[in-house]
């Protein structure tokens, strides 16, 4: 386990220089949902979504930033590796004047402008929906999406732990079902450093599907260590990047306490 206190682009650059390959990139990136309370004073008082990151790019800046990141991923992802990208489809601040949610613009531009495609979409059903009942017309959102990206030329070969159920006389292979639906807690508990954490239970379930023995996992926005905790439970090696020194220290403490 190694968590770097730096921007993920710096970590990826070092991976490239050292020819370090990653089998699974698993993360919940910033959603670009910064609100007025993400001021300097609010950050000092831990009132914003993150203690360091402001999360207030323009839509086009956010799209360009994500495309640049995926192009970097292409250099470090091992053959037939996958990217597991958790994003919510609807949040305040992510809708443009045409009414198109930012997540869909991001996904479509990744497909158009990088070497990756969406191989699957997993629905994560959380235990509760917060905030709840604040819209007169939008439904209560108790699910989020995990987009499974693979390289376009590896669509038929990317790693997934589906077991063979039977082989027909014709040679056709059939596999046991793994449904694109996961139930897991919203997160691992409140944290003043990061109010957008996700679930180590979710990460474990995802890694059991897409990670094999000896897999190397990377979370470019590891925050308070959720992905690393899941990796430690499963015996997988994990790297992470995080710009907040306090969150890195918090993550290392969590890992030390994890049995």
C-alpha positions in Angstrom: 0.0 0.0 0.0 1.4 3.4 -1.0 -0.4 6.7 -0.9 1.2 9.7 -2.5 0.5 13.3 -1.3 0.4 14.8 -4.7 -1.7 15.4 -7.8 -2.5 12.2 -9.6 -0.9 13.5 -12.8 2.4 13.5 -11.0 1.9 10.0 -9.8 1.0 8.7 -13.2 4.1 10.4 -14.7 6.2 8.4 -12.2 4.4 5.2 -13.0 5.1 5.8 -16.7 8.8 6.4 -16.0 9.1 3.3 -13.9 6.9 1.2 -16.3 4.5 0.5 -13.5 1.3 -1.1 -14.8 -2.1 -1.0 -13.1 -4.7 -3.7 -13.5 -7.7 -1.8 -12.0 -8.2 1.9 -11.6 -11.0 2.4 -9.1 -12.2 5.7 -7.9 -15.0 8.2 -7.2 -13.6 11.4 -8.7 -14.6 15.0 -7.8 -18.1 15.6 -9.3 -17.4 19.3 -10.0 -20.3 20.3 -7.7 -18.6 23.1 -5.8 -21.1 25.4 -4.0 -20.8 28.9 -2.6 -19.6 27.5 0.8 -16.4 26.3 -0.8 -14.7 29.6 0.0 -11.3 29.8 1.7 -12.9 30.5 5.1 -15.3 27.6 4.6 -12.4 25.3 3.7 -10.5 26.3 6.9 -13.6 25.4 8.9 -14.1 22.2 7.0 -17.5 23.4 5.7 -17.0 22.5 2.0 -17.2 19.2 0.3 -13.4 18.8 0.5 -10.7 20.3 2.7 -8.4 21.3 -0.2 -10.0 20.8 -3.6 -12.5 23.6 -4.6 -14.4 21.5 -7.2 -15.5 24.5 -9.2 -14.3 24.1 -12.8 -16.4 25.2 -15.7 -18.1 22.4 -17.5 -15.6 22.5 -20.4 -12.7 22.7 -18.0 -14.0 19.6 -16.2 -14.6 17.7 -19.5 -11.1 18.6 -20.8 -9.5 17.6 -17.4 -11.2 14.2 -17.5 -10.2 13.5 -21.1 -6.6 14.4 -20.2 -6.7 12.0 -17.3 -8.1 9.1 -19.3 -5.4 9.6 -21.9 -2.9 9.4 -19.1 -4.6 6.2 -17.9 -4.1 4.6 -21.3 -0.3 4.7 -20.7 -0.3 2.9 -17.3 -3.3 0.5 -17.5 -2.2 -3.1 -18.0 -3.4 -5.1 -21.0 -7.1 -6.0 -20.5 -7.3 -3.8 -17.4 -10.4 -1.8 -16.4 -11.3 1.6 -15.1 -14.2 1.7 -12.5 -15.5 5.2 -12.4 -18.2 6.1 -9.9 -20.3 9.2 -10.8 -23.7 10.4 -9.8 -25.9 11.3 -12.7 -27.7 14.2 -11.0 -26.3 16.8 -8.6 -26.7 20.5 -8.1 -24.3 22.4 -10.3 -23.9 19.7 -12.9 -26.6 20.7 -15.4 -26.0 23.2 -18.2 -28.6 25.5 -19.8 -29.7 22.8 -22.3 -30.6 20.5 -19.4 -27.9 18.0 -20.1 -26.3 16.5 -17.0 -22.5 17.0 -16.9 -21.9 13.3 -16.3 -23.3 12.4 -19.7 -21.3 15.0 -21.5 -18.2 13.6 -19.8 -18.9 10.0 -20.6 -19.7 10.8 -24.3 -16.5 12.8 -24.7 -14.4 10.1 -23.1 -15.7 7.7 -25.7 -15.2 10.2 -28.5 -11.8 11.5 -27.5 -9.9 8.7 -25.8 -9.0 5.0 -26.3 -11.7 3.9 -23.9 -15.4 2.8 -24.2 -18.1 1.9 -21.6 -18.2 -1.8 -21.4 -20.7 -2.0 -18.6 -22.7 0.3 -16.2 -23.2 -0.9 -12.7 -26.0 0.5 -10.6 -25.0 1.1 -6.9 -28.1 1.1 -4.6 -27.2 3.0 -1.4 -28.9 2.4 1.9 -30.4 5.9 2.0 -30.8 9.0 -0.1 -29.6 12.3 1.1 -30.7 15.0 0.6 -34.2 13.6 0.3 -37.5 15.2 -0.9 -36.1 18.6 -1.8 -37.4 18.6 -5.4 -41.0 18.9 -6.5 -40.4 17.0 -9.8 -37.2 15.0 -9.6 -37.3 11.5 -8.1 -35.5 10.6 -4.9 -32.0 9.4 -6.0 -30.9 6.4 -4.1 -28.6 5.0 -6.8 -25.3 6.1 -8.4 -23.5 4.7 -11.4 -20.2 2.9 -11.7 -19.0 3.0 -15.3 -16.8 0.2 -16.4 -14.3 1.4 -19.0 -12.1 -0.8 -21.1 -9.9 -0.1 -24.2 -11.9 -0.2 -27.4 -9.8 -3.0 -28.8 -10.1 -5.0 -25.5 -13.9 -5.1 -25.3 -14.0 -8.8 -25.8 -11.0 -9.6 -23.6 -11.0 -7.2 -20.6 -10.6 -8.9 -17.2 -13.8 -10.0 -15.4 -14.2 -12.9 -13.0 -17.2 -14.6 -14.6 -17.2 -18.4 -13.9 -18.1 -20.9 -16.6 -21.4 -22.6 -15.9 -21.3 -25.0 -18.8 -20.0 -25.7 -22.3 -22.5 -26.8 -24.9 -21.8 -29.6 -27.4 -21.4 -26.9 -30.0 -18.5 -25.4 -28.1 -20.6 -22.4 -26.9 -19.5 -21.3 -23.4 -22.1 -20.1 -20.9 -21.2 -18.2 -17.7 -22.7 -17.7 -14.3 -24.6 -14.4 -13.9 -23.0 -11.4 -12.3 -25.7 -8.8 -12.2 -24.9 -5.1 -12.9 -26.5 -4.1 -9.5 -24.7 -3.7 -6.2 -26.2 -2.9 -2.8 -23.7 -1.2 -0.4 -23.7 1.5 2.3 -23.4 5.1 1.2 -20.0 5.5 2.8 -17.8 4.3 5.8 -19.0 7.1 8.1 -18.8 10.9 8.3 -15.6 12.7 7.9 -14.9 16.4 8.3 -12.0 16.3 5.7 -14.1 14.8 2.9 -17.9 14.9 2.7 -18.0 13.0 -0.6 -16.5 9.6 0.6 -17.9 6.4 -0.7 -18.1 2.8 0.4 -15.3 0.2 1.1 -18.1 -2.4 0.8 -18.8 -1.2 -2.7 -15.1 -1.3 -3.5 -14.8 -4.8 -2.2 -17.6 -6.1 -4.4 -16.3 -4.3 -7.5 -12.8 -5.7 -6.9 -14.1 -9.2 -6.5 -15.6 -8.9 -10.0 -12.7 -7.2 -11.8 -9.6 -7.9 -9.6 -7.6 -11.1 -9.7 -4.9 -12.4 -7.3 -1.8 -10.2 -7.8 -3.8 -7.3 -9.2 -2.4 -3.8 -8.7 -5.1 -1.2 -8.0 -4.8 2.6 -8.3 -7.1 5.3 -7.0 -6.1 8.7 -8.3 -8.4 10.5 -5.8 -8.0 8.2 -2.8 -9.3 10.8 -0.3 -9.7 9.1 3.1 -8.4 5.7 1.9 -11.7 3.9 1.1 -10.2 2.0 -1.9 -7.0 1.1 0.0 -9.0 -0.3 2.9 -11.0 -2.6 0.5 -7.7 -3.7 -1.1 -6.1 -4.5 2.2 -9.1 -6.7 3.1 -8.8 -8.6 -0.2 -5.0 -8.8 -0.2 -4.5 -6.6 -3.2 -1.7 -4.1 -3.7 -2.9 -0.5 -3.9 -1.5 2.9 -4.9 -3.3 6.1 -4.3 -2.9 9.8 -4.9 -4.3 12.6 -2.7 -3.5 16.3 -2.7 -4.6 16.8 0.9 -1.9 16.0 3.4 -4.5 15.6 6.2 -6.5 13.1 4.2 -3.3 11.1 3.4 -2.5 11.0 7.2 -6.1 10.0 7.9 -5.9 7.2 5.3 -2.7 5.8 6.7 -4.2 5.7 10.2 -7.2 3.8 8.8 -5.0 1.3 7.1 -3.0 0.7 10.3 -6.2 0.1 12.2 -7.6 -2.3 9.5 -7.1 -5.9 10.5 
